[in-house]
């Protein structure tokens, strides 16, 4: 689909947005209603179906599914270190990126809905994590386009500043670290040994850039998923290898370095790093909120002879030095961090008048989206049905999607 870069300037620059339609075999002509899936992120492409399984298998029983590559991702006009420079100087690049938040994504979705389903035909929406943030905006500005709305780990804070968000999520990350070391106590020593090695050696990663102690701390981004503790544990237990004549040298294993690098998508999906804090900004700047608020939590200070606490999905200004393929965007990141003209995303009055049937899964111990703030939002959206559970982590839709989606649909139908 060809869409305006800025929907307020329909005659201006255009970009492309890609959407993949999925329908169950044998139901191509069944006249099923449409469901659009909005992915987590920001800056992540929609899933690429490889098997008929999970939440998609359940959805295809009742819907034709549209997997939207949100602008800047996947097969849509891409944003990365190779393409962004074509927009001009850093100021022009930053201005370009101000058009890649939820407000623009929803306008894209509305254009696609009218093209595929037809004007006046509503469709359903399923939003995972940041995708739910987009749907909350959808309910605020274009509820007439929605037949029903489903949220999984994605009810956003409606009017809280970014600092509130990071204070809450840092506390969640501290709790996750405590549970991690309780489960894998030997990893405390392993992590200390890795940090000591990084302090005294310059370690280069296979894809470029340096593995610094502060970058090593970012492994905690995995702790918000049901399999996150295991992924980090298995990585750490193979961290070192003996090399050189007679095995006299001890260095970080190439497999560890490759596995570490593969844990993160900041460089392949830079919208996440560039715009992550902005998803919480309304008529204000983030001013590197996560970096500022971190100083309030000394648990994350690196202290000799003490097991480090890993951080979560927070983005920091130093990343645009330590990550080789983020460096070209350092000035752009600074400009966006100080940008204070972000429009409002949520209309609280409109949400209080909501008529669209809604159901949400809220994860009690969610490390990425603060449960207390999600419950505040759920109480604001009229008619919202909420399932609060500690059975799952933030990745429930990926880990057990057929059951999660089935329950949410049952809540909408009144059978649960």
NORGIWO-V770780 format. One record per backbone hydrogen bond with DSSP energy under -1.0 kcal/mol. CO is the residue of the C=O (numbers start at 0). NH is the residue of the N-H. E is the energy in kcal/mol with one decimal. If there is no record, write none. Layout:
((CO NH E) (CO NH E))
This chain:
((0 16 -2.7) (2 14 -2.7) (5 8 -2.4) (8 11 -2.3) (12 4 -3.1) (14 2 -2.7) (15 76 -2.3) (17 68 -2.5) (19 66 -3.0) (21 64 -2.6) (23 26 -2.3) (26 29 -1.6) (32 63 -2.6) (33 123 -2.7) (34 65 -2.9) (35 125 -2.6) (36 67 -1.3) (37 127 -2.2) (50 52 -1.6) (52 56 -1.1) (53 57 -1.5) (54 58 -2.7) (55 59 -2.5) (57 60 -1.1) (58 61 -1.5) (58 62 -2.0) (63 34 -2.5) (64 21 -3.0) (65 36 -3.0) (66 19 -2.4) (67 69 -1.2) (69 72 -2.1) (71 78 -1.8) (72 75 -2.2) (79 83 -2.5) (82 85 -1.5) (83 86 -2.0) (84 87 -1.7) (88 92 -2.4) (89 93 -2.7) (90 94 -2.1) (91 95 -2.1) (92 96 -2.1) (93 97 -1.1) (95 98 -1.4) (96 99 -1.6) (100 104 -2.0) (101 105 -2.6) (102 106 -1.5) (103 107 -2.2) (104 108 -2.3) (105 109 -2.3) (106 110 -2.0) (107 111 -2.3) (108 112 -2.8) (109 113 -2.2) (110 114 -1.5) (111 115 -2.9) (112 116 -2.3) (112 117 -1.4) (117 120 -1.9) (122 146 -2.6) (123 35 -2.8) (124 149 -2.7) (125 37 -2.9) (126 151 -2.5) (127 130 -2.7) (128 131 -1.6) (128 132 -1.1) (129 133 -2.0) (130 134 -1.7) (131 135 -2.3) (132 136 -1.7) (133 137 -2.3) (134 138 -2.8) (135 139 -1.0) (136 140 -2.0) (137 141 -2.9) (141 144 -1.9) (142 145 -1.8) (144 122 -2.2) (147 124 -1.7) (148 358 -1.9) (149 126 -2.7) (150 360 -2.7) (151 128 -2.6) (160 164 -1.4) (161 165 -2.4) (162 166 -2.2) (163 167 -2.0) (164 168 -2.5) (165 169 -2.5) (166 170 -1.4) (167 171 -1.6) (168 172 -2.4) (169 173 -2.3) (170 174 -1.9) (171 175 -2.0) (172 176 -2.4) (173 177 -2.1) (174 178 -1.9) (175 179 -2.4) (176 180 -2.5) (177 181 -1.5) (178 182 -2.0) (179 183 -2.9) (183 186 -1.6) (184 187 -1.5) (185 189 -1.6) (186 190 -2.8) (187 191 -1.9) (188 192 -2.4) (189 193 -2.2) (190 194 -2.3) (191 195 -2.6) (192 196 -2.0) (193 197 -2.4) (194 198 -2.0) (195 199 -1.1) (196 200 -1.1) (202 210 -2.9) (204 207 -2.0) (208 204 -2.5) (209 211 -1.0) (211 215 -2.5) (212 216 -1.7) (214 217 -1.2) (215 218 -1.7) (216 219 -1.4) (216 310 -2.0) (217 220 -2.2) (218 221 -2.0) (219 222 -1.6) (221 224 -1.9) (223 393 -1.5) (224 227 -1.6) (226 230 -2.0) (227 231 -2.1) (228 232 -2.6) (229 233 -2.8) (230 234 -1.3) (231 235 -2.5) (232 236 -2.3) (235 238 -1.8) (238 252 -3.5) (240 250 -2.5) (242 248 -2.6) (243 246 -2.2) (248 242 -2.5) (250 240 -2.6) (252 256 -2.4) (253 257 -2.8) (254 258 -2.6) (255 259 -3.1) (256 260 -2.2) (257 261 -2.2) (259 262 -1.2) (260 263 -1.2) (264 268 -2.5) (268 271 -1.7) (269 273 -2.8) (270 274 -2.8) (271 275 -1.2) (276 279 -1.7) (277 280 -1.7) (287 291 -2.1) (288 292 -3.0) (289 293 -1.7) (292 295 -2.1) (293 296 -2.3) (296 299 -1.7) (297 300 -2.0) (302 305 -1.3) (315 318 -1.3) (316 319 -1.6) (317 320 -2.1) (317 321 -2.2) (318 322 -2.2) (322 325 -1.7) (322 326 -1.2) (325 328 -2.0) (326 329 -1.9) (328 332 -2.7) (329 333 -1.9) (330 334 -2.1) (331 335 -2.3) (332 336 -2.1) (333 337 -1.2) (336 286 -3.1) (341 282 -2.8) (346 350 -2.3) (347 351 -2.0) (348 352 -1.0) (350 353 -1.1) (350 381 -2.5) (356 148 -2.4) (357 384 -1.9) (358 150 -2.3) (359 386 -2.8) (360 152 -2.6) (361 388 -2.3) (362 365 -2.1) (369 373 -2.0) (370 374 -2.5) (371 375 -1.6) (372 376 -2.2) (373 377 -2.6) (374 378 -2.0) (376 380 -2.0) (380 383 -1.9) (384 359 -2.5) (386 361 -2.9) (388 363 -2.7) (392 395 -1.6) (394 397 -1.0) (394 398 -2.6) (395 399 -3.2) (399 403 -2.0) (400 404 -2.8) (401 405 -1.9) (402 406 -2.1) (403 407 -2.0) (404 408 -2.6) (405 409 -2.2) (406 410 -2.1) (407 411 -1.9) (408 412 -2.2) (409 414 -1.9) (409 415 -1.4))
